[in-house]
């Protein structure tokens, strides 16, 4: 279909476009190329706002899981990198009483010297709140340290790279911390004194976190209070839980957690100096060598030797897979029941992976004798049934259904629908009646 234009004479008489104000080139204007460029310039100015409606493919945001980053390194597309190149300086230092957000960044190259004790993120004054989401940090003696009215860490990763010692999160007195889905990995296998979470006279809740290597898992020292739920601590060399400090007692409650110790001489629950109170419920503590776990360091602090493993604690190998998720059924269903009374899993909660699914499916297929193998359904031998089907087995019903479509069968108003066996004898019959042109088929007999 051809477009409609004004007549030639009308076009030649136009001086400007009414709505946009773009001026036309008058007939005979010279030099023409200059006037054409002016026209084009005016036209582009008038259409510039149309760019607001243009769509560009700038690429989707890349998301890297903390487990993938711990195995394969931080992908450059996942976070903006700040590399301090192991210089004798601290990383991010906040000196204002503000609400601060750190998101999708990689703080790398913090100096590892245990004497200088540099840190990745710190507060020189009390901070209102710090929100951390999808942040990767490596190096430094400390990861997050200081006074913070509210520290919230989500979906983040920290590498402890010091030769000895080092902490992931250390909060000062009066701080409140909430940590969900944080992975702490001690990169140096010789570092058997590193510690993940240590609030000093602070309050902290830790959920769905994973620690790989180091000395201690979680501490409640110097008047600290910890609530720990659904975390996994793997290959620790001193203790899973440490309660108490040099001057004040600590308090800790732990539920639905997995703690695996490197040696049987290590402690599940350690009472340190002053000691404190520990309450555990539905945890799994297990050493790599399979020996029993000591639950309290009574020799160090006899006055507080009442610390126990807690209620409903099990000592079985959780059979962690490559994603540090338990395959042992007793651990997968041994957690504290939810509000509906249903069983929950012990350890860090994540989406069930293919290994777990395949294991569960295989167990289900083999437990009841129902198998799709050479000795399974393909080799089931069932004689062709006949007579009243009310007493038939499921296999006989399936066999008859095959006969109904593949064997000889007849249908008429006198004998009804008759299904024959392979030898020609009758298996079943169904009477057919007709009333006013409507046919009815009775039950099989």
C-alpha positions as CSV (number, residue, x, y, z in Angstrom):
1,X,0.0,0.0,0.0
2,X,1.5,3.4,-1.1
3,X,1.9,6.2,1.5
4,X,-0.1,9.4,0.9
5,X,1.8,12.7,0.7
6,X,0.7,16.3,0.2
7,X,0.8,17.5,-3.4
8,X,4.2,18.7,-4.8
9,X,3.1,22.3,-4.8
10,X,2.0,22.0,-1.1
11,X,5.3,20.5,-0.1
12,X,7.3,23.2,-1.9
13,X,5.3,25.8,0.0
14,X,6.0,24.4,3.4
15,X,8.4,26.5,5.5
16,X,8.4,24.5,8.8
17,X,6.8,21.5,10.5
18,X,4.0,22.7,12.8
19,X,4.4,20.3,15.8
20,X,8.2,20.1,16.0
21,X,9.2,23.4,14.5
22,X,11.8,21.9,12.2
23,X,12.4,24.3,9.2
24,X,12.5,23.1,5.7
25,X,15.2,24.1,3.2
26,X,13.8,26.9,0.9
27,X,13.9,26.3,-2.8
28,X,17.2,27.6,-4.4
29,X,19.1,27.9,-1.1
30,X,22.9,27.6,-1.5
31,X,25.1,26.0,-0.5
32,X,22.6,23.2,-0.3
33,X,24.9,20.7,1.6
34,X,25.2,23.2,4.5
35,X,21.4,23.7,4.6
36,X,20.9,20.0,4.5
37,X,23.1,19.5,7.5
38,X,21.2,22.2,9.4
39,X,18.0,20.5,8.6
40,X,19.4,17.1,9.8
41,X,20.7,18.8,13.0
42,X,17.3,20.3,13.7
43,X,15.6,17.0,13.0
44,X,17.8,15.1,15.4
45,X,17.3,17.7,18.1
46,X,13.5,17.3,17.8
47,X,13.7,13.5,18.0
48,X,16.3,13.2,20.8
49,X,13.7,12.4,23.5
50,X,12.7,9.3,21.4
51,X,15.9,7.7,22.8
52,X,14.0,7.3,26.0
53,X,12.0,4.6,24.3
54,X,14.8,2.7,22.6
55,X,15.8,-0.7,24.0
56,X,19.4,-1.8,24.2
57,X,20.8,-5.2,25.1
58,X,23.3,-4.4,27.9
59,X,23.6,-8.0,29.0
60,X,22.0,-9.5,32.1
61,X,23.4,-9.2,35.6
62,X,25.7,-12.1,36.3
63,X,25.1,-13.9,39.6
64,X,27.7,-16.3,41.0
65,X,26.9,-18.5,44.0
66,X,29.3,-18.3,46.9
67,X,30.0,-22.0,46.6
68,X,31.1,-21.6,43.0
69,X,33.2,-18.6,43.9
70,X,34.9,-20.6,46.7
71,X,35.8,-23.4,44.3
72,X,36.6,-21.5,41.1
73,X,37.4,-18.0,42.2
74,X,35.3,-14.8,42.0
75,X,34.1,-14.1,38.5
76,X,34.9,-10.6,37.2
77,X,31.3,-10.3,36.0
78,X,29.8,-11.0,39.4
79,X,31.3,-8.1,41.4
80,X,33.3,-4.9,41.1
81,X,36.8,-5.6,42.4
82,X,38.7,-3.4,44.8
83,X,42.3,-4.8,45.0
84,X,44.5,-3.5,47.8
85,X,47.4,-5.6,46.5
86,X,48.6,-6.7,50.0
87,X,49.6,-3.2,51.0
88,X,49.8,-2.3,54.7
89,X,46.5,-0.6,54.7
90,X,42.9,-1.4,55.8
91,X,40.1,-1.9,53.3
92,X,36.9,0.0,53.7
93,X,36.9,2.2,56.8
94,X,33.6,4.0,57.7
95,X,33.9,7.0,60.0
96,X,30.4,8.3,59.9
97,X,27.3,7.3,61.8
98,X,25.3,6.3,58.7
99,X,23.3,3.5,57.1
100,X,25.7,1.8,54.6
101,X,25.1,-0.7,51.8
102,X,27.8,-2.9,50.2
103,X,26.5,-4.9,47.3
104,X,28.2,-6.9,44.5
105,X,31.8,-6.0,45.3
106,X,35.0,-8.0,45.7
107,X,37.4,-6.7,48.4
108,X,40.7,-8.4,47.5
109,X,44.3,-8.2,48.5
110,X,44.0,-7.2,52.2
111,X,47.3,-7.6,54.0
112,X,47.5,-10.9,55.9
113,X,50.1,-10.0,58.5
114,X,49.0,-11.4,61.8
115,X,50.8,-8.6,63.7
116,X,49.4,-5.7,61.7
117,X,46.0,-7.2,61.8
118,X,44.4,-5.4,58.8
119,X,40.8,-5.7,58.0
120,X,38.5,-5.6,55.0
121,X,35.6,-3.6,56.5
122,X,35.8,-1.6,59.7
123,X,34.0,1.2,61.6
124,X,36.1,3.9,63.4
125,X,32.8,5.1,65.0
126,X,29.6,3.5,65.9
127,X,27.6,2.8,62.7
128,X,23.8,2.8,62.5
129,X,23.7,-0.2,60.1
130,X,25.6,-2.0,57.5
131,X,23.9,-4.1,54.8
132,X,26.1,-6.6,53.0
133,X,24.8,-8.5,50.0
134,X,26.7,-10.7,47.6
135,X,30.1,-9.4,48.7
136,X,33.4,-11.3,48.4
137,X,36.4,-10.6,50.6
138,X,39.9,-12.2,50.7
139,X,42.9,-11.5,52.9
140,X,43.2,-9.5,56.1
141,X,43.3,-10.6,59.7
142,X,39.7,-9.5,60.1
143,X,36.8,-9.4,57.7
144,X,34.1,-7.3,59.4
145,X,35.1,-5.6,62.7
146,X,33.8,-2.8,64.8
147,X,30.7,-1.3,66.5
148,X,27.6,-1.6,64.5
149,X,24.0,-1.1,65.7
150,X,22.9,-3.5,62.9
151,X,25.1,-5.7,60.7
152,X,23.3,-7.7,58.1
153,X,25.3,-10.0,55.9
154,X,23.5,-12.0,53.1
155,X,24.9,-14.4,50.5
156,X,28.6,-13.5,50.9
157,X,32.0,-15.2,50.9
158,X,35.1,-14.6,52.9
159,X,38.5,-16.3,52.4
160,X,40.7,-16.4,55.5
161,X,44.2,-16.5,54.1
162,X,46.4,-15.8,57.1
163,X,49.0,-18.4,58.1
164,X,47.4,-18.5,61.6
165,X,44.5,-16.9,63.3
166,X,42.0,-14.6,61.5
167,X,38.3,-13.9,61.9
168,X,35.4,-13.5,59.5
169,X,33.1,-11.4,61.7
170,X,34.1,-9.9,65.0
171,X,31.6,-7.4,66.6
172,X,32.4,-5.1,69.4
173,X,30.2,-4.4,72.5
174,X,26.7,-3.3,71.8
175,X,26.5,-4.5,68.3
176,X,23.8,-6.6,66.7
177,X,24.5,-8.9,63.8
178,X,22.4,-11.0,61.5
179,X,24.2,-13.3,59.1
180,X,22.4,-15.5,56.5
181,X,24.2,-17.6,53.8
182,X,27.8,-16.7,54.4
183,X,30.6,-19.0,53.4
184,X,33.9,-18.8,55.3
185,X,36.8,-20.7,53.8
186,X,40.2,-21.0,55.4
187,X,42.4,-21.1,52.4
188,X,45.6,-22.2,54.2
189,X,45.2,-25.8,55.5
190,X,48.0,-25.2,58.1
191,X,45.8,-22.5,59.8
192,X,44.2,-24.4,62.6
193,X,43.3,-21.4,64.8
194,X,41.1,-19.3,62.5
195,X,37.6,-18.5,63.7
196,X,34.5,-17.6,61.8
197,X,32.1,-15.8,64.1
198,X,33.0,-14.0,67.3
199,X,30.8,-11.3,68.9
200,X,32.4,-9.7,72.0
201,X,29.6,-8.6,74.3
202,X,27.4,-8.4,71.2
203,X,24.3,-10.1,70.0
204,X,24.4,-12.2,66.8
205,X,22.2,-14.6,64.9
206,X,23.8,-16.9,62.3
207,X,21.7,-19.0,59.8
208,X,22.5,-21.1,56.8
209,X,26.2,-20.5,56.9
210,X,29.1,-22.8,55.9
211,X,32.6,-22.8,57.3
212,X,35.4,-24.9,55.8
213,X,38.5,-25.4,57.8
214,X,40.0,-23.4,60.7
215,X,40.1,-23.8,64.5
216,X,36.7,-22.7,66.0
217,X,33.3,-22.4,64.4
218,X,31.3,-20.0,66.5
219,X,32.2,-18.4,69.8
220,X,30.2,-16.6,72.5
221,X,33.1,-14.9,74.4
222,X,33.2,-11.9,76.8
223,X,29.5,-11.6,77.4
224,X,28.6,-12.5,73.8
225,X,25.2,-14.0,72.8
226,X,24.9,-16.2,69.8
227,X,21.9,-18.0,68.1
228,X,23.1,-20.4,65.5
229,X,20.7,-22.4,63.2
230,X,21.1,-24.6,60.2
231,X,24.9,-24.1,59.7
232,X,27.6,-26.6,58.6
233,X,31.1,-26.5,60.1
234,X,33.5,-28.8,58.3
235,X,37.0,-30.0,59.3
236,X,37.5,-27.8,62.4
237,X,40.7,-28.4,64.5
238,X,39.8,-27.2,67.9
239,X,36.1,-26.9,68.6
240,X,32.7,-26.4,67.0
241,X,31.4,-24.2,69.8
242,X,33.5,-22.1,72.2
243,X,31.7,-20.5,75.1
244,X,33.2,-18.0,77.5
245,X,36.1,-15.5,77.5
246,X,38.8,-14.1,79.7
247,X,36.5,-11.7,81.7
248,X,32.9,-12.6,81.0
249,X,30.7,-15.6,80.4
250,X,29.1,-16.2,77.0
251,X,25.7,-17.7,76.0
252,X,24.9,-19.7,72.9
253,X,22.0,-21.6,71.5
254,X,22.5,-23.9,68.5
255,X,20.0,-26.0,66.6
256,X,20.0,-28.1,63.4
257,X,23.7,-27.7,62.8
258,X,26.4,-30.1,61.5
259,X,29.9,-29.9,63.1
260,X,32.7,-32.1,61.7
261,X,36.0,-32.2,63.6
262,X,39.3,-33.0,62.1
263,X,40.4,-35.3,65.0
264,X,38.7,-37.0,67.9
265,X,40.7,-35.1,70.4
266,X,38.9,-31.9,69.4
267,X,35.9,-30.7,71.3
268,X,32.3,-30.2,70.2
269,X,31.7,-27.7,73.0
270,X,34.6,-25.9,74.6
271,X,34.3,-24.1,77.9
272,X,36.9,-21.4,77.6
273,X,38.3,-19.8,80.9
274,X,35.3,-18.2,82.4
275,X,32.9,-20.4,80.5
276,X,29.2,-19.9,80.0
277,X,25.9,-21.5,79.0
278,X,25.3,-23.6,75.9
279,X,22.0,-25.0,74.7
280,X,21.9,-27.4,71.8
281,X,19.0,-29.1,70.0
282,X,19.0,-31.5,67.1
283,X,22.6,-31.1,66.1
284,X,25.0,-33.6,64.4
285,X,28.6,-33.6,65.8
286,X,31.0,-36.0,64.2
287,X,34.9,-36.3,63.9
288,X,36.5,-37.3,60.6
289,X,38.1,-40.4,62.2
290,X,34.8,-41.7,63.4
291,X,35.6,-41.6,67.1
292,X,33.2,-40.2,69.7
293,X,33.1,-36.5,70.3
294,X,34.0,-34.8,73.7
295,X,31.2,-32.4,74.5
296,X,32.7,-30.2,77.2
297,X,36.2,-29.1,78.4
298,X,35.6,-29.9,82.0
299,X,39.3,-29.9,82.9
300,X,39.7,-26.3,81.7
301,X,36.7,-25.0,83.6
302,X,35.3,-27.4,86.2
303,X,32.8,-24.8,87.5
304,X,31.0,-24.8,84.2
305,X,31.4,-28.4,83.1
306,X,27.6,-28.8,82.8
307,X,27.8,-27.8,79.1
308,X,26.6,-30.7,77.1
309,X,25.9,-31.6,73.5
310,X,22.3,-30.6,74.0
311,X,19.1,-32.4,73.3
312,X,18.5,-34.9,70.4
313,X,22.2,-34.7,69.3
314,X,23.3,-37.5,67.0
315,X,26.8,-38.8,66.2
316,X,26.7,-40.2,62.7
317,X,28.7,-39.4,59.6
318,X,26.4,-37.0,57.6
319,X,28.0,-38.1,54.4
320,X,28.5,-34.6,52.9
321,X,28.5,-34.4,49.1
322,X,30.5,-32.1,47.0
323,X,28.1,-29.2,47.9
324,X,28.5,-30.0,51.6
325,X,24.9,-31.2,51.8
326,X,24.2,-34.3,53.9
327,X,23.2,-37.6,52.2
328,X,22.7,-39.5,55.4
329,X,18.9,-39.9,55.8
330,X,19.1,-39.6,59.6
331,X,20.7,-36.2,59.2
332,X,18.4,-35.1,56.4
333,X,15.3,-35.7,58.5
334,X,16.7,-35.3,62.0
335,X,16.2,-31.6,62.5
336,X,14.0,-29.8,64.9
337,X,10.4,-30.2,63.6
338,X,8.8,-27.1,62.0
339,X,5.6,-25.4,63.1
340,X,3.6,-28.1,61.4
341,X,5.4,-30.9,63.1
342,X,7.2,-32.0,59.9
343,X,10.8,-33.2,59.9
344,X,13.5,-30.8,58.8
345,X,17.1,-31.2,57.7
346,X,20.2,-30.7,59.8
347,X,22.9,-28.4,58.3
348,X,22.9,-25.5,55.9
349,X,19.7,-25.4,53.9
350,X,20.0,-25.2,50.1
351,X,18.2,-26.4,47.0
352,X,18.4,-30.2,46.7
353,X,21.0,-31.0,44.1
354,X,21.0,-33.8,41.5
355,X,23.1,-36.1,43.6
356,X,20.6,-36.1,46.4
357,X,17.7,-36.5,44.0
358,X,19.3,-39.4,42.2
359,X,20.1,-41.1,45.5
360,X,16.6,-40.7,46.8
361,X,15.0,-42.0,43.5
362,X,17.3,-45.0,43.4
363,X,16.4,-45.9,47.0
364,X,12.7,-45.6,46.3
365,X,12.9,-47.8,43.2
366,X,14.8,-50.5,44.9
367,X,13.3,-50.5,48.4
368,X,9.9,-52.0,47.4
369,X,11.1,-54.3,44.8
370,X,9.7,-52.2,41.9
371,X,12.6,-51.9,39.4
372,X,13.0,-51.0,35.8
373,X,15.8,-53.5,35.4
374,X,16.3,-56.8,33.7
375,X,14.6,-58.5,36.6
376,X,12.0,-55.8,36.9
377,X,8.7,-55.1,35.0
378,X,10.1,-56.4,31.7
379,X,10.4,-59.9,33.1
380,X,7.1,-60.1,35.0
381,X,5.3,-63.2,33.8
382,X,1.5,-63.2,34.3
383,X,-0.9,-65.8,32.9
384,X,-3.8,-64.4,30.9
385,X,-6.7,-64.0,33.4
386,X,-10.3,-64.9,33.0
387,X,-13.6,-64.8,34.9
388,X,-14.6,-62.4,37.6
389,X,-11.9,-59.6,37.8
390,X,-12.8,-58.6,41.4
391,X,-10.1,-60.9,42.7
392,X,-7.4,-60.0,40.2
393,X,-4.1,-58.6,41.1
394,X,-2.7,-55.4,39.7
395,X,-0.5,-57.3,37.3
396,X,-3.5,-59.4,36.1
397,X,-5.5,-56.2,35.4
398,X,-2.6,-54.7,33.4
399,X,-2.3,-58.1,31.5
400,X,-6.0,-58.0,30.7
401,X,-5.8,-54.4,29.5
402,X,-3.1,-55.5,27.0
403,X,-5.4,-58.4,25.9
404,X,-8.3,-56.0,25.4
405,X,-6.4,-54.2,22.6
406,X,-4.1,-56.8,21.2
407,X,-6.1,-60.1,21.4
408,X,-9.1,-61.1,19.4
409,X,-12.3,-59.6,20.7
410,X,-15.9,-59.5,19.3
411,X,-18.8,-57.2,19.8
412,X,-22.6,-57.6,19.0
413,X,-25.9,-57.1,20.6
414,X,-26.3,-60.8,21.4
415,X,-23.0,-61.8,23.0
416,X,-21.8,-58.4,24.0
417,X,-18.1,-57.6,24.1
418,X,-16.1,-60.7,24.3
419,X,-12.3,-60.8,24.9
420,X,-10.5,-64.0,24.0
421,X,-7.2,-65.5,25.3
422,X,-4.4,-66.3,22.9
423,X,-5.6,-69.9,22.7
424,X,-9.1,-68.8,21.6
425,X,-11.0,-69.4,24.8
426,X,-13.1,-66.7,26.4
427,X,-11.4,-64.5,29.0
428,X,-14.2,-62.0,29.8
429,X,-17.5,-60.8,28.4
430,X,-19.6,-57.6,28.8
431,X,-23.3,-57.6,28.0
432,X,-24.5,-54.9,25.6
433,X,-28.1,-53.6,25.8
434,X,-29.9,-51.0,23.7
435,X,-32.9,-48.9,24.7
436,X,-34.3,-46.3,22.3
437,X,-31.1,-46.2,20.3
438,X,-28.8,-45.8,23.4
439,X,-26.4,-48.7,24.0
440,X,-25.1,-49.6,27.4
441,X,-22.1,-51.9,28.3
442,X,-22.3,-53.8,31.6
443,X,-19.4,-54.6,33.9
444,X,-16.8,-57.3,33.0
445,X,-17.8,-60.8,34.1
